[in-house]
Amino acid sequence: MAQTPEKPDQQAETPPAAAAGPTQQRVQVEIDDKKAQALYANFCRVTGTPEELIVDFGLNPQPFGVPTEPIMITQRIVMNYFTAKRMLHALHLTVQRHEQTFGVLETDVQKRVRPGFMPGQ
């Protein structure tokens, strides 16, 4: 996750896709993150309606295999599809930069498991 500015008077740039008009320019937006909570999630579910996208986050205590207990959803973000598309673009650029620096992220857990390693050993 990207770090947020330490001070509320610092500014973050909006992605170019969020800029208006035929000639896109970067717009400085002031943010206040004093009330923001940093939470961890290793599970995400995306659902939606014709007008809104719903993203649920939670912690899966059994990340390997099929969970035997329900996953507790602890955070829910509801947004419109325009915001979702801007977020998709921002996440894509962020992951792309990370992979250029640190290498490709393998999302298939089975391809990341070391041969001979058994959970619980």
C-alpha positions as CSV (number, residue, x, y, z in Angstrom):
1,M,0.0,0.0,0.0
2,A,1.3,3.4,-0.8
3,Q,2.2,5.7,2.1
4,T,0.1,8.7,2.6
5,P,1.5,12.1,3.5
6,E,2.4,12.6,7.1
7,K,0.8,16.1,7.3
8,P,-2.7,17.0,6.3
9,D,-1.5,20.1,4.5
10,Q,0.6,18.0,2.1
11,Q,-1.0,17.5,-1.3
12,A,-1.5,14.4,-3.5
13,E,-1.8,14.4,-7.2
14,T,-4.9,13.0,-8.8
15,P,-4.4,10.6,-11.7
16,P,-4.4,12.3,-15.1
17,A,-7.6,10.4,-16.0
18,A,-9.4,12.4,-13.3
19,A,-8.5,15.7,-14.9
20,A,-11.2,17.5,-16.9
21,G,-11.1,19.0,-20.3
22,P,-9.5,18.1,-23.6
23,T,-5.9,18.9,-22.5
24,Q,-5.3,16.9,-19.3
25,Q,-3.2,18.5,-16.6
26,R,-2.3,17.3,-13.1
27,V,-4.5,18.8,-10.4
28,Q,-3.3,19.2,-6.8
29,V,-5.9,18.0,-4.2
30,E,-5.5,18.7,-0.5
31,I,-6.2,15.8,1.7
32,D,-6.8,15.4,5.4
33,D,-6.1,11.8,6.6
34,K,-6.2,12.5,10.4
35,K,-9.2,10.2,10.8
36,A,-8.1,7.5,8.3
37,Q,-7.6,4.0,9.7
38,A,-5.0,1.6,8.4
39,L,-6.4,-1.9,8.2
40,Y,-5.1,-5.2,6.7
41,A,-7.1,-7.5,4.4
42,N,-6.0,-10.7,2.5
43,F,-9.5,-11.3,1.1
44,C,-11.5,-9.2,-1.3
45,R,-15.0,-9.7,-2.8
46,V,-16.4,-7.5,-5.6
47,T,-20.1,-7.3,-6.3
48,G,-22.3,-4.5,-7.6
49,T,-25.5,-3.1,-8.9
50,P,-26.1,-1.3,-12.2
51,E,-25.1,2.0,-10.4
52,E,-22.6,1.1,-7.8
53,L,-19.6,-1.2,-7.1
54,I,-19.3,-2.9,-3.7
55,V,-15.9,-4.0,-2.5
56,D,-15.8,-6.1,0.7
57,F,-12.5,-6.6,2.5
58,G,-11.7,-9.1,5.3
59,L,-9.2,-11.4,6.8
60,N,-9.1,-15.0,5.7
61,P,-7.4,-17.0,8.6
62,Q,-7.0,-20.0,6.2
63,P,-5.4,-18.5,3.1
64,F,-4.4,-21.9,1.6
65,G,-7.2,-24.2,0.4
66,V,-10.9,-23.8,0.9
67,P,-11.8,-22.0,4.2
68,T,-13.7,-24.1,6.7
69,E,-15.1,-21.1,8.5
70,P,-16.9,-18.0,7.2
71,I,-14.6,-15.1,6.3
72,M,-15.5,-12.0,8.4
73,I,-15.9,-8.9,6.3
74,T,-14.5,-6.0,8.2
75,Q,-14.6,-3.2,5.7
76,R,-16.9,-2.3,2.8
77,I,-16.3,0.4,0.2
78,V,-19.3,1.4,-2.1
79,M,-18.4,3.6,-5.1
80,N,-19.8,4.5,-8.5
81,Y,-18.3,2.9,-11.6
82,F,-16.6,6.1,-12.6
83,T,-14.6,6.2,-9.3
84,A,-14.0,2.5,-9.7
85,K,-12.5,3.0,-13.1
86,R,-10.2,5.8,-11.9
87,M,-9.1,3.5,-9.0
88,L,-8.5,0.7,-11.4
89,H,-6.2,2.9,-13.4
90,A,-4.3,4.2,-10.3
91,L,-3.9,0.6,-9.0
92,H,-2.7,-0.6,-12.4
93,L,0.0,2.1,-12.6
94,T,1.1,1.5,-9.0
95,V,1.4,-2.3,-9.5
96,Q,3.2,-1.7,-12.8
97,R,5.8,0.5,-11.2
98,H,6.2,-2.0,-8.3
99,E,6.8,-4.8,-10.8
100,Q,9.3,-2.8,-12.8
101,T,11.3,-2.2,-9.6
102,F,10.9,-5.6,-7.8
103,G,9.8,-8.1,-10.5
104,V,6.6,-9.7,-11.5
105,L,4.1,-10.5,-8.8
106,E,2.9,-14.1,-9.1
107,T,-0.8,-14.3,-8.0
108,D,-1.0,-18.1,-8.3
109,V,-0.1,-19.3,-4.8
110,Q,0.8,-22.7,-6.0
111,K,3.5,-21.3,-8.3
112,R,5.0,-19.4,-5.3
113,V,5.2,-22.3,-2.8
114,R,8.6,-23.7,-2.4
115,P,9.0,-27.4,-3.3
116,G,9.0,-29.6,-0.2
117,F,7.5,-26.9,2.0
118,M,4.4,-28.0,4.0
119,P,2.4,-25.5,6.1
120,G,2.8,-26.1,9.8
121,Q,6.3,-27.6,9.6
